[in-house]
């Protein structure tokens, strides 16, 4: 095993912190786990590809079923005001979320 490899427990802990309800930033996870933001970015991409985490800037109407489901789970607890604020920040039409 290469010297720069991270322990599986640390990887799982880092991925967990990227998920709701934590939703930590890449930088925060990297600082807490003592790894590079590039490594945490790879973890986020893996979670998005598995459909466990909604894409950070969902602007594509061709989402996979898994990505749609992850998005719905992530934002189901938001009220209308919070959802509107999120959509403005992400430059998303709320109508896209209702499909």
N, C-alpha and C positions, 0 to 999 in steps of 0.2 A: 504494500500500500504506500503510495507516495506521501512524502512528509506534509504536503499541503492539503491532503484530503481531510475533510471534516467528518467528525463522528456522526453516525446516522442519527443519534439522539439530538445532536445540535441542529442538524438539517431539519428534522421533524419539528423541533421547537420553533425554528425560524419560520418554517412554512405555516405553522399554526398561528403565529403572530400576524401573518399577512391576511388571514381570514377574519370574517366578522365573528364576534363583535369587536375585535381589536383593530383591524384595518391599519396596522402600523405602516409607516412609510418605509421605503427601501433603505433610506439612510438610517432610520432608527433601528431597524432590524439588524443592519450591518454593524452599527455601533454596539448594540447589545450582545451580538453573537461573536464579535471580533473577526468579521470577514468583510470582503469587499462588497460594495453595492452591486457590482456586476454579478457576483455569485447569487445575491438575493434576487436580482432581476431574473436570473435563470430559474430560480425557484418559483417566482411569480408566473413566468411563462409556462412552466410545467403544470401549475395549478389551473391556469386558464385553459390549456390544451385538454386537461382531464375534465374540464367543466366544473371544477370545484370552486373556482373564483371567476366572477364576472370580469371581463376586460376592463382595465382602468379607464379608458376613454372609449366606451362603446359607441361607435359612430357608423357601424356597418349594419345594414339591414339583412345581411346574409349570415346571421349568427347560427351556430349549430344549436341543436336542441339542448345539449348540455350547458352551453353558454347562456341560453335564454333562461333555463331553469336556475342556474347559479345567480343570475341577475335578479330574478324574481325573489329568490330566497334572501338575497342580500338587502333588497330594498323594500320588502314587504312590510317592515315595521315603520317605515317613514310615513309621516302624515303628508297631506297635500302640499303644505308650505315647504317642508323639508325636501320633498321630491321635486318641487318646482325650482328650488335653489340649486339642487344637484344638477338638474337638467340645464339650467342657465350656465353653470360652471363648465359643464361638459359639452355645451352647444348641442344639446339633444332636443328633439321635439317630444314633448310628453306623449303625443299620439303614438310614437314608436313603441313606447313602453306598454301601451294598452293592447297591443296586438297579441 
